[in-house]
């Protein structure tokens, strides 16, 4: 796994360090938050985190695609997908961090 990937275990460890929860409580807390997000997305509800971003369920129509290996046409069924739209504040923070790294 790349060094710059934040995992669930990393989040749990940081909750232990910064909030002072036990490792078990931190893990339970994270699991409950993620479960709440999943349940709402399953119900076609958007999930909004102020100053972070929005998780939105989008509906995609059925269409014809192509197998990239063979070029053969293949039907792609209609489906729901989750997309994330970062807030302007998150975009600014990411851009500022990248700019600081370049300097």
QUIDARA-V30019 format. One record per backbone hydrogen bond with DSSP energy under -0.5 kcal/mol. CO is the residue of the C=O (numbers start at 1). NH is the residue of the N-H. Records with the same first field share a line. If there is no record, write none. Layout:
CO->NH, NH
//
This chain:
2->5
4->6
5->7
7->11
8->12
9->13
10->14
11->15
12->16
13->17
14->18
15->19, 20, 21
16->20
22->26
23->27
24->28
25->29
26->30
27->31
28->32
29->33
30->34
31->35
32->36
33->37
34->38
35->39
36->40
37->41
38->42
39->43
40->45
41->44
46->48
47->55
48->50
49->52, 53
52->87
53->49
54->56, 85
55->47
56->58, 83
58->60, 81
60->79
63->65, 76
65->74
66->68
67->71
72->67
74->65
75->77
76->63
79->60
81->58
83->56
84->86
85->54
87->91
88->92
89->93
90->94
91->95
92->96
93->97
94->98
95->99
96->100
97->101
98->102
99->103
//
